[in-house]
């Protein structure tokens, strides 16, 4: 498992990207940072620490000496926008990685699927976006879990 401070930085990023809205839980409320970390680490070990290091480096430009996770939500949004406007594609890719995996965790079955019992509760987010859910007669869901 990555360093807890690195995970906290990713949690702060998903909270800035997908905050609670209209009484619905945000990404941090659903623990979506775990999905981001699982996916990123699955692609490249150490990527969570890399993402956190970059978030913290850019946070210094918003409020010197303060880690990204300790910035206000508005300040974190500023950091993410600054990173996304950076001329280096690698920096923009870090923001994209967090955002794509955060959206996947937020709007997929990830937050309500129990791999131990192989049971799936319908996520509220499916109703929010008008998704009807899995289709009958489709092979078992995530047999690889």
Secondary structure, 3 states (H helix, E strand, C coil): CCCHHHHHHHHHHHHHHCCCECCECCCCCCCHHHHHHHHHHHHCCCHHHHHHHHHHHHHCCCCCCCCHHHCCHHHHHHHHHHHHCCCCHHHHHHHHHHHHHHHHHHHCHHHHEECCCCEECCCHHHHHHCCCCCCCCCCCCCCCC
